[in-house]
């Protein structure tokens, strides 16, 4: 899976992230540096293993969504490690 950030009004590609953790780091830093307005006219999509595109969130909701997804993935990895180990 990978994630792409797009500027909605212009449909310009802005950035790509190979993982949700990378998206959290980059977007969190950008919002701290530039303010939440940075995300106002953007949307984030994820491409799944089959190559299908899915909307993750729009605007300021993107940062909340990526943090939630990252936390869910960490919980799933931890549960898997407990199960295996």
Phi, psi and omega in degrees: 000150172212161187239145176229139176256130182234146171275116190295308184300320183266348188057029177276136174291135181248316184196161177227143182233132182279347179210163178292327179295321176296318179299316179300311182300310183293313183291321178298317178296318180296319180291320177296322182283315189251352183090164183295339178300338178307325185267356188309310185253040182236163170217150181245132177239156175240141173253121183279183183300332179276355181088007179279141182266136179225136177289131176268307181190168177236150173060214184296342178292345181300313183297319177297316182296314182292326177293321178295314180298316179299317179296319178296319179294321178296317178298318180295319178296318180296317179296321179295316179296322177295321181292319181285317186280000000 
